[in-house]
């Protein structure tokens, strides 16, 4: 580990800290404020869209109505994307003449993009036409992020708004929230930062692939396409689906240190900002900062562990005359080095992004354990756009509940009592996740059609399986990519895991919002457990870690942990 | 129903905005303000034709050019990708060792600065490993997957093993008896028994491609037993190293033998470039018919001028862009 490396990590964290408040403030104005920003430019677009959709901010929905709108909209998204992929050879903007996408792959991809996972069983350059990339996939980057944001807002409203005159507190309207998230947040930021990225060398054109003759006379095909517009929303919306197979390690997606810094920042910005937004909604910004604090501690620990692991020479190469002072460079780019690769890996898996600038499969066992653990904790280390906030709020409720049990008082959060019904929904949320991951992983690990896709033998093979299903269920989309998931079994099971991990977890969240919206707010008394200080932050961190450890420790031991100890003793697979 | 129609309208509007308007806005501004970057940062050769992208590695094999990092996709820019080998995967060590064998040099001792490769050949020809004969057979027995990988590596290898299998029905029949699970064995299945037999028939030799010139002046390549060469140095360097653990060798920069994530990493570390400097300078000196010491100094200058660190040199390890440097050398010294 070098001073330079630490400086880069620290710089990123400080910039993130600096943008959290202004961005959080901006989002508060957009979603909760009496008046929205940018009355001249963006507000007319919003009004126009709302009118065309026949939606109105005054049209408040109950949690069930909200859930139904979300599910219908997502179902349409899956169907449309499936259709475009199957028909791409009949549609325009296909200069490479690519054929229709196979049914199982098209299902997997349609689900993957709708659920904000952006798992890619295919390689972008050789499978998807420009039209498919743009009209089939790109818009999901906006709406799946918007949908996640909407669910987080509903939960935050349920927790913070007060019921009036016997009627439950208002939760908002799905279409209004979705439109606002796109018009005020995702689109303008994408345009501004997209141009910055393009200025640094990310391509944005509609040309056919360029055939060149290299300096030594060998031919090379330089891929082209509108990568820039997808690149920025890929990070900003924590989507992660790359334009190219190699994702953000591809020089056309991430050409230098500056773009890399910016991409990491874009991944973390909205999830971090939302904690401040939540604090404002709760009427006390310290409530938000205490959540931010828990996320920040987990984030820095993750970066530290990954950076330390990747800096050390790979024991499997011991004895060879090799200068490994730059760290484990297999699967990493020279322009990022180990520090920025560890940083990106931690950011992309702590959120639900899943873009990669280095190949997690080739990390050392302990280095690879960090992204895997981040996913297994439920992506609450800043988390996805929206998904991070509602994920951590579920853990907040759990922490408050545990604290309540310890002191023997009815647990309450922000003055609202937490009772049996809410806790059942919380437990549903907490249990669905490992249930999907562990069942599918077990199935894959014992079936010949499951293990035949592995690229690596021994415990690392198990890590690949675990990572794949965790990434799918957590809607992340990054991979231990040696695994070939473009088979009937993997495409189908992972598609189901993504659907379950998205909607079986969103519905309990919306339900909790609905239950909490009905509760009265009791003033805080001397016996109230404070949820806005370092004590609570510490408790929250332990609950996140304990729940994750209790569920996944055995599986992780059989994968990366055993691999680490065997590799340290020179055992190869 | 109410939601369904609203959702469809919303979907149509969103697609219109974010899939058509948004990329086109970025496209229009990008093409106007940053045309070079938006179109792939293409570099042009001395003849004015495009030779590649500044951001995309291309293969270099000739001595006079700096070589990029290894690529798991053979620098196929339209199909980027990594090796995805786990750090404890045997294939990773094998690949690294095989790249090291032909390039490693002595760090000290009487042969300081000289390549190890000739010594590997001599050692290999003795056909002894850990005190037992039949080195190639030992290698294949200990590393089944490497032996199989050799058979699959090239069509000509498979053909050679097929030819051997046809001539050795007894051995293949025995193999089928021992492995009842495999109905139709292919060439790779016979890898181990093939090398066992090869090692006994041709002690101290290894099958490799040899080029012949036919009567009509064409060059044809055939697999034949050989006693020396890169195939031997690559495949057996790791075993040589086991028996010569105390040989003091120069450390090769890691990025020279570790494949990048994209397979298209346009940079190498400055360390890596300096490691290649002697070879590159000697080759240009020969082409341009100049003194080697002068050329070396000039090429080193080119390297140092082109060396950058991420963030405008503020932080990170120094690196050079391979294509830019090679292009500059080509402009400076000419050559084919």
Interface residues (C-beta under 8 A of the other chain):
Chain A: X4 X7 X8 X49 X52 X53 X54 X55 X68 X69 X72 X73 X76 X77 X80 X123 X125 X126 X134 X135 X138 X139 X141 X142 X143 X175 X178 X179 X182 X187 X190 X191 X194 X195 X198 X199 X200 X201 X202 X203 X204 X205 X206 X207 X209 X210 X212 X213 X214 X215 X216 X218 X220 X221 X222 X223 X224 X226 X228 X229 X230 X233 X244 X245 X246 X249 X250 X251 X252 X255 X256 X257 X258 X260 X261 X314 X316 X317 X319 X320 X321 X322 X323 X324 X325 X326 X327 X328 X329 X330 X331 X332 X333 X334 X335 X336 X337 X339 X340 X356 X357 X358 X359 X361 X362 X363 X364 X365 X455 X456 X457 X458 X460 X463 X480 X481 X482 X563 X566 X567 X571 X572 X573
Chain B: X3 X4 X5 X6 X7 X8 X9 X10 X11 X13 X14 X15 X17 X18 X19 X20 X22 X23 X25 X26 X27 X29 X30 X31 X33 X34 X37 X38 X39 X40 X41 X42 X45 X49 X50 X51 X52 X53 X54 X55 X56 X58 X59 X60 X61 X62 X65 X69 X75 X76 X77 X78 X79 X80 X81 X82 X83 X84 X85 X86 X87 X88 X89 X90 X92 X93 X96 X97 X100 X104 X238 X241 X242 X245 X249 X250 X251 X252 X253 X254 X255 X257 X258 X259 X260 X261 X262 X263 X264 X265 X266 X267 X268 X269 X271 X310 X311 X315 X316 X317 X319 X323 X326 X327 X330
